Amino acid sequence: MPSTERASLTYAFDAYCAWCYGFGPALRTFAEDNAHRIRIGIVSAGLNTGARALPTAAYPHLSAERGTVTRLTGGVFGTGYDRALSQGTTVLDAAAAAAAGLAALRDQVGISELDATEAMQRAWFVDGRSLSDAEVYREIAVALSLDADAVTSAFRSSAGQVKARSDFRTLRRLRVRSYPTLLLNTAHAADHMGDAGSTAASLTSALDQRMNTTTPPLPSHDLPPQGEPS
């Protein structure tokens, strides 16, 4: 790949994925360090959809996962998140909520997709607010200087559901089965670049290698079990 060509990357992300939250700072630093030579598209995964769109009480492993993510990535969770897990009533719906919400934000002119995903993650993993709540997206829109009415209208529309499920199909086609996953898009394949265990430095090193050599794509590998697209 010529050094003057901007690399296209796909970030497989789920707003309810604690590992994605832990990976966020490394991805942000990598994106800023390499802004001159990459562009990143963010695609929602369907971690909790259909029969798996259940209240947090149905997922008792989340409390233990919280500690593991903090230990391995340094991710800091908020008291609001702890309270939401304790109450156990928030329904984790990746299709009707998280993915549709990202689609509504992503469609706005001038939006930084990384800013949008980070705002959604803070709403849940810090403040413990449901990503099924349209008011959450209104507040995110205001904070990001977007048209709040346009964002909430898009979130409530059926088009948001269509775009969410299109994201799910994209990741199935790319054979992504764990999150977070960062892929380098090439003419022939999606090359696995990094995951929850990656640092900003290791991602930059991987990018350097791929932009300066013609080695074949590396095989994808799984993270700690985090769910699959439905």
Secondary structure, DSSP 8 states (H G I E B T S, - for coil): --TTS-EEEEEEE-TT-HHHHHHHHHHHHHHHHTTTTEEEEEEE--SS-GGG--BGGG-THHHHHHHHHHHHH-----HHHHHHHHH---B--IIIIIIHHHHHHHTSTT--HHHHHHHHHIIIIIT---TT-HHHHHHHHHHTT--HHHHHHHHHSHHHHHHHHHHHHHHHHTT--SSSEEEEE-SS-EEEEEETT--HHHHHHHHHHHHH-----------S------
